[in-house]
């Protein structure tokens, strides 16, 4: 009988102890009442579990630093805490918060970069959306370290910032954003250029693609416009692309003047033969494809038909006739000679 009572007491005490521990755990794991619907919390890059626990406790988001640290360490097999900005919902338990930051469910921002923008236009877009300052983005895109890392053979990442829709973690640095866009560019390039390519080939493709992007309005014409540029290069003719003059001006101008064509710049293809020294925009995948696989045509000229399409010519006489027919009010439309 005494032995039975002793076993009962041990079992009873064990149950009470377990119940007490569980009750204490649920108490400490419970959400703190009185908070708003959601609040943001930033975990800095390289922050330790202890420092994050202290900041969460200081922000009134958890009840116990020790419980947070213990639970994180127990979950080390599934990953570690991720830096970034988090939105902590009302009634979030400590364990829920830990799950969120181990999965890296950070607050995100979305932005879309259209085809054909200049770096400055992309920088202005990012600043307008409150993502990063324009100056910091321009600086990041001109970083020698960045250019060397991705083997970009120009003085900036112009031409390599892939036009696309991006969903990124809020608070990313300008450098990180630039890298994401550059990586997307090379992913697209690798899909259509299966063979290895030299630095000179890369330079030619990106520059021609940027010219095509700024000149073409209709997808079907992209390979033809690329062919015109290549054909003129082969014959050592100046490209005489209005898009290069627009690039020098820094912003689109509805109608170029003859004086604009005389602006002294290595990018002015009215004054200099060959390709400009670098890309004049950030081309999309269709323009890149056109620069890699131009149409097999002998055209040397094109002029806008004012409806988004162009008239292509093989002779200068035919080109002059096309100017007279389609572009009489604006001879500079495409002053190729």
C-alpha positions as CSV (number, residue, x, y, z in Angstrom):
1,X,0.0,0.0,0.0
2,X,2.8,2.4,0.9
3,X,4.6,1.6,-2.3
4,X,1.4,2.2,-4.3
5,X,0.9,5.6,-2.6
6,X,4.5,6.5,-3.3
7,X,4.1,5.7,-7.0
8,X,0.9,7.7,-7.1
9,X,2.6,10.7,-5.5
10,X,5.5,10.5,-8.0
11,X,3.1,10.3,-10.9
12,X,0.9,13.1,-9.5
13,X,3.9,15.3,-9.0
14,X,5.2,14.6,-12.5
15,X,1.8,15.5,-14.0
16,X,1.6,18.7,-12.0
17,X,5.2,19.6,-13.0
18,X,4.4,19.0,-16.7
19,X,1.2,20.9,-16.5
20,X,3.0,23.8,-14.8
21,X,5.7,23.9,-17.4
22,X,3.2,23.8,-20.2
23,X,1.1,26.5,-18.6
24,X,4.2,28.6,-18.2
25,X,5.2,28.0,-21.8
26,X,1.7,28.9,-23.1
27,X,1.8,32.0,-20.9
28,X,5.2,33.2,-22.2
29,X,4.3,32.2,-25.8
30,X,1.0,34.1,-25.8
31,X,0.7,37.3,-27.7
32,X,0.9,40.6,-25.8
33,X,-2.5,42.3,-25.7
34,X,-3.2,45.9,-26.5
35,X,-1.1,46.2,-29.7
36,X,-2.3,47.6,-32.9
37,X,-3.4,45.4,-35.8
38,X,0.2,45.2,-37.1
39,X,3.5,46.7,-36.5
40,X,6.8,46.6,-38.4
41,X,10.0,45.2,-37.0
42,X,13.5,45.4,-38.7
43,X,16.1,42.7,-38.3
44,X,19.4,44.1,-39.3
45,X,21.9,42.1,-41.4
46,X,24.1,40.0,-39.1
47,X,21.9,40.5,-36.0
48,X,22.4,37.8,-33.4
49,X,19.6,35.7,-31.9
50,X,20.2,37.4,-28.5
51,X,20.1,40.9,-30.0
52,X,17.0,40.2,-31.9
53,X,15.3,38.8,-28.8
54,X,16.2,41.9,-26.8
55,X,14.9,44.2,-29.6
56,X,11.6,42.2,-29.8
57,X,11.2,42.3,-26.0
58,X,12.0,46.0,-26.0
59,X,9.4,46.6,-28.7
60,X,6.8,44.7,-26.7
61,X,6.4,42.0,-29.2
62,X,7.4,39.0,-27.1
63,X,7.1,38.2,-23.3
64,X,10.3,36.3,-22.8
65,X,13.8,36.7,-24.3
66,X,14.8,33.3,-23.0
67,X,11.8,31.5,-24.6
68,X,12.6,33.2,-27.9
69,X,16.2,32.2,-27.9
70,X,15.4,28.6,-26.8
71,X,12.8,28.1,-29.5
72,X,15.0,29.6,-32.2
73,X,17.9,27.3,-31.2
74,X,15.6,24.3,-31.2
75,X,14.6,25.1,-34.8
76,X,18.1,25.6,-36.1
77,X,17.6,22.4,-38.2
78,X,15.0,24.3,-40.3
79,X,17.1,27.5,-40.8
80,X,18.1,30.6,-39.1
81,X,16.6,34.0,-38.7
82,X,16.6,36.2,-41.9
83,X,17.3,39.9,-41.9
84,X,14.7,42.3,-43.3
85,X,11.6,44.2,-42.4
86,X,8.7,42.2,-41.0
87,X,5.0,43.0,-40.4
88,X,4.0,41.4,-37.0
89,X,0.3,40.8,-36.9
90,X,-1.9,41.2,-33.8
91,X,-2.2,38.0,-31.6
92,X,1.1,36.7,-33.0
93,X,2.6,34.1,-30.6
94,X,6.3,34.1,-30.1
95,X,6.5,30.8,-32.0
96,X,4.5,32.4,-34.9
97,X,7.0,35.3,-35.0
98,X,9.9,32.8,-35.0
99,X,8.3,30.8,-37.9
100,X,7.9,34.0,-39.9
101,X,11.5,35.2,-39.5
102,X,13.0,31.8,-40.1
103,X,11.0,31.5,-43.4
104,X,12.0,35.1,-44.2
105,X,8.5,36.4,-44.8
106,X,9.7,40.0,-45.1
107,X,7.7,43.0,-46.2
108,X,8.1,43.3,-50.0
109,X,7.9,46.0,-52.6
110,X,6.9,45.7,-56.2
111,X,8.0,47.8,-59.1
112,X,8.0,47.4,-62.9
113,X,10.7,48.7,-65.2
114,X,9.5,49.1,-68.8
115,X,11.8,48.3,-71.8
116,X,14.0,51.1,-73.1
117,X,14.5,53.2,-70.0
118,X,17.8,54.9,-69.2
119,X,19.6,54.3,-65.9
120,X,18.5,57.8,-64.8
121,X,14.9,57.0,-65.6
122,X,15.0,53.8,-63.6
123,X,16.7,55.6,-60.7
124,X,14.0,58.2,-60.7
125,X,11.3,55.5,-60.8
126,X,12.8,53.8,-57.8
127,X,13.0,57.0,-55.9
128,X,9.4,58.0,-56.7
129,X,8.2,54.7,-55.3
130,X,10.2,55.3,-52.1
131,X,12.4,52.2,-52.7
132,X,15.9,53.8,-52.8
133,X,17.3,57.2,-53.6
134,X,18.1,57.9,-57.3
135,X,21.6,59.1,-56.5
136,X,22.5,55.9,-54.6
137,X,21.2,53.8,-57.4
138,X,23.2,55.7,-60.0
139,X,26.3,55.4,-57.8
140,X,25.7,51.6,-57.3
141,X,25.4,51.1,-61.1
142,X,28.7,52.8,-61.7
143,X,30.6,50.9,-59.0
144,X,33.8,49.5,-60.4
145,X,33.5,46.5,-58.0
146,X,30.0,45.8,-59.4
147,X,31.0,46.1,-63.0
148,X,34.0,43.7,-62.5
149,X,31.9,41.2,-60.6
150,X,29.6,40.8,-63.6
151,X,32.2,41.4,-66.3
152,X,30.3,44.4,-67.6
153,X,32.7,46.0,-70.2
154,X,31.3,49.6,-69.8
155,X,31.5,52.4,-67.3
156,X,28.1,51.7,-65.9
157,X,25.4,49.0,-65.8
158,X,23.5,50.8,-68.5
159,X,22.1,48.2,-70.8
160,X,22.2,45.4,-68.2
161,X,19.3,46.4,-66.0
162,X,16.7,44.0,-67.3
163,X,13.2,45.4,-67.8
164,X,10.8,43.3,-65.8
165,X,8.4,43.3,-62.8
166,X,10.3,42.8,-59.5
167,X,9.1,41.9,-56.0
168,X,11.9,42.6,-53.6
169,X,12.4,42.8,-49.8
170,X,11.7,46.2,-48.4
171,X,14.9,48.0,-47.3
172,X,17.2,46.4,-49.9
173,X,20.3,48.5,-50.7
174,X,20.7,50.1,-54.1
175,X,23.6,47.8,-54.8
176,X,21.4,44.7,-54.1
177,X,18.6,46.0,-56.3
178,X,21.1,46.6,-59.2
179,X,22.5,43.1,-58.7
180,X,19.1,41.5,-58.9
181,X,18.3,43.3,-62.2
182,X,21.7,42.5,-63.7
183,X,21.4,38.8,-62.7
184,X,17.9,38.8,-64.4
185,X,19.6,40.2,-67.6
186,X,22.2,37.5,-67.8
187,X,19.6,34.8,-67.1
188,X,17.6,36.1,-70.1
189,X,20.8,36.4,-72.2
190,X,21.9,32.8,-71.4
191,X,18.5,31.4,-72.5
192,X,19.0,32.8,-76.1
193,X,22.8,32.8,-76.4
194,X,23.6,29.1,-75.6
195,X,27.2,29.3,-76.7
196,X,29.9,31.2,-74.9
197,X,30.5,34.7,-76.1
198,X,33.5,37.1,-76.1
199,X,33.5,40.5,-74.5
200,X,33.4,42.1,-77.9
201,X,30.3,40.1,-78.9
202,X,28.6,41.0,-75.6
203,X,29.4,44.7,-76.2
204,X,28.0,44.6,-79.7
205,X,24.9,42.7,-78.8
206,X,23.9,44.9,-75.9
207,X,24.6,48.2,-77.8
208,X,22.7,47.1,-80.9
209,X,19.9,45.8,-78.7
210,X,19.6,49.2,-77.0
211,X,19.5,51.0,-80.3
212,X,16.7,48.6,-81.5
213,X,14.8,49.1,-78.3
214,X,14.7,52.8,-78.7
215,X,13.9,52.8,-82.4
216,X,11.4,49.9,-82.7
217,X,7.7,50.1,-81.7
218,X,6.5,46.9,-83.4
219,X,8.1,43.6,-82.4
220,X,8.1,42.2,-85.9
221,X,10.4,45.1,-87.0
222,X,13.0,44.6,-84.3
223,X,15.1,42.0,-86.3
224,X,14.8,44.2,-89.4
225,X,16.0,47.4,-87.6
226,X,18.9,45.4,-86.1
227,X,19.8,44.2,-89.7
228,X,19.8,47.8,-90.9
229,X,22.3,48.8,-88.3
230,X,24.6,45.8,-89.0
231,X,24.4,46.4,-92.8
232,X,25.4,50.0,-92.3
233,X,28.3,49.0,-90.0
234,X,29.5,46.6,-92.7
235,X,29.5,49.4,-95.3
236,X,31.2,51.8,-92.8
237,X,28.2,54.1,-92.9
238,X,27.3,56.3,-90.0
239,X,24.3,54.8,-88.1
240,X,22.6,58.2,-87.9
241,X,20.2,57.1,-85.2
242,X,18.0,59.7,-83.6
243,X,17.9,57.6,-80.5
244,X,21.6,58.2,-79.8
245,X,21.0,62.0,-79.9
246,X,18.0,61.6,-77.6
247,X,20.3,59.8,-75.2
248,X,22.8,62.6,-75.3
249,X,20.0,65.1,-74.4
250,X,19.1,62.9,-71.4
251,X,15.4,63.0,-71.9
252,X,13.0,62.4,-74.8
253,X,12.5,65.3,-77.2
254,X,9.4,65.2,-79.4
255,X,11.2,66.7,-82.4
256,X,15.0,67.0,-82.9
257,X,16.5,70.1,-84.5
258,X,19.3,70.1,-87.0
259,X,21.4,71.8,-84.3
260,X,20.9,68.7,-82.0
261,X,22.5,66.5,-84.6
262,X,25.7,68.6,-84.3
263,X,26.1,68.0,-80.5
264,X,29.7,66.9,-79.9
265,X,29.6,63.5,-78.2
266,X,31.0,60.1,-78.9
267,X,27.4,58.9,-78.7
268,X,26.4,61.0,-81.6
269,X,26.1,58.6,-84.5
270,X,25.4,61.5,-86.9
271,X,29.0,62.6,-86.4
272,X,30.8,59.3,-85.7
273,X,31.0,56.0,-87.6
274,X,30.6,52.7,-85.8
275,X,28.6,51.9,-82.7
276,X,28.4,54.4,-79.8
277,X,30.8,53.6,-76.9
278,X,28.0,52.0,-74.8
279,X,24.3,51.1,-74.7
280,X,21.8,53.9,-74.8
281,X,19.0,52.2,-72.9
282,X,18.1,49.0,-71.1
283,X,16.7,46.6,-73.8
284,X,14.1,43.9,-73.3
285,X,14.5,40.3,-74.4
286,X,13.0,40.8,-77.8
287,X,15.5,43.5,-78.7
288,X,18.3,41.4,-77.4
289,X,17.1,38.5,-79.5
290,X,16.9,40.8,-82.6
291,X,20.5,41.9,-82.0
292,X,21.6,38.3,-81.8
293,X,19.5,37.1,-84.8
294,X,18.9,40.0,-87.2
295,X,16.7,39.5,-90.3
296,X,18.4,38.5,-93.5
297,X,17.6,41.7,-95.5
298,X,19.7,44.2,-97.4
299,X,18.0,47.3,-96.1
300,X,20.2,50.3,-95.3
301,X,17.6,52.9,-94.4
302,X,14.3,53.2,-92.5
303,X,11.9,56.1,-91.9
304,X,8.9,56.4,-89.5
305,X,5.5,56.0,-91.1
306,X,3.9,57.9,-88.1
307,X,1.9,54.9,-87.1
308,X,4.5,53.1,-85.1
309,X,5.9,51.2,-88.1
310,X,8.8,52.0,-90.5
311,X,9.4,52.0,-94.2
312,X,12.6,50.2,-95.1
313,X,14.8,50.9,-98.1
314,X,17.8,49.4,-99.8
315,X,18.8,52.6,-101.8
316,X,19.2,56.2,-100.8
317,X,16.9,57.3,-103.7
318,X,14.1,55.1,-102.3
319,X,14.8,56.4,-98.8
320,X,14.4,60.0,-99.9
321,X,11.1,59.1,-101.6
322,X,9.9,57.5,-98.3
323,X,10.9,60.7,-96.4
324,X,8.9,62.7,-98.8
325,X,5.9,60.5,-98.5
326,X,5.8,59.7,-94.8
327,X,7.9,62.2,-93.0
328,X,7.6,65.5,-94.9
329,X,6.9,67.6,-91.8
330,X,10.0,66.2,-90.0
331,X,12.9,65.5,-92.2
332,X,15.0,64.5,-89.2
333,X,12.7,61.5,-88.6
334,X,15.6,59.3,-89.8
335,X,18.2,61.3,-91.7
336,X,20.2,58.4,-92.8
337,X,22.5,59.0,-95.8
